[in-house]
Amino acid sequence: AAVTAAVTAAARASCVRSLRALRIDRADLLLMHWPPADDGLLIIAWAAMEALVAEGLVVSIGVANFSERRLRLLLDRARDTAGEGLAAGD
């Protein structure tokens, strides 16, 4: 629980700093450019990003540089924050 709270707080603080620096209220897209090495931390970090969408700070979230295994792991646990379904591209 402590790790989850710390990751969630850090993700929110980082997002808010970026929004302030850019002088915008909401980001259109937030990417996790590289996955954390630990699968559990990946799920926690993704949930923190989903919380940013739920809070209205970010419109869409996504990933880059994920292996197929890590992407499937994420897709199996991700919420459908947009209400439009989750999709994985090539």
N, C-alpha and C positions, 0 to 999 in steps of 0.2 A: 504494500500500500504506500509506503514511503517513496519508493522508486517511482511509482505511477504518479503520485502527487508532484514529485520533483520534476519529472519529465514534462508533465502537463503545464506546470507553472513556467518552466523554462521555454517551452514552445510558445506559450501565450506572450511572455515577455519579449521574446525575439520578434514575434509577429508585430506586436504593438510598436516596438522600436522601429522596425522597417516601415510600418505605415506612417509613423510620425516623420521619419526621415524623408519619405516620399511625399508627405503632405496630402495623404489620401485617407479615406475612412475605411476602405475595404479593398482587398487585393482580388483580382480576378482569378489568379492561379497561384497555388503554393505547391512546390515540388519537393519531395524527398529525393535528393539527387543520388545519394548512395545509401543503401540499407545499413542499419547497424549490424554488427557481426553476430549479435545474439538474437535468435528468433523471438524470444519473449520481449526483448526491448523493442524490436520492430513492431510488434503488435501494440505495445504501449505508446510508442511514438505515433503510430497511425491513428490510434484512438484520440490522442492529443490533437492531431490535425483535424479529425472529424469534429472535435469540440469547437475548433475555430470556425468551422463551417456553421455549426449549430448556433454559435454566438453571433454570426453575421460578419465576422472580420475577414473571411475568405469565401469566395464564391465556389471555387472548385479546388480539389486537391489531386495530386497525381504523383507518379514515381518515374525514376529514370535509372538505368543501369542495374536492373534487378534480374537475377537468374529466373528461369521458368519456375523452379521450385519455390523460390522466395515470393514470386508474384502469385503463384497459386495459394501459398500459405496466407498471404495477405487477402486475396480475394475471398477465401473461405471464411474469413473473420470480419471483413469490412462491412460497415453499414452502408446502405444505399442513401447517402446524404442528399442527393438531388431528387430522389424519387423517380429516377429515370432508368434505373438498372445500372449495373456495373459492367464495364467492358474492358477487355484486354486486347491491345493491338499487337501486331507482330513487331 
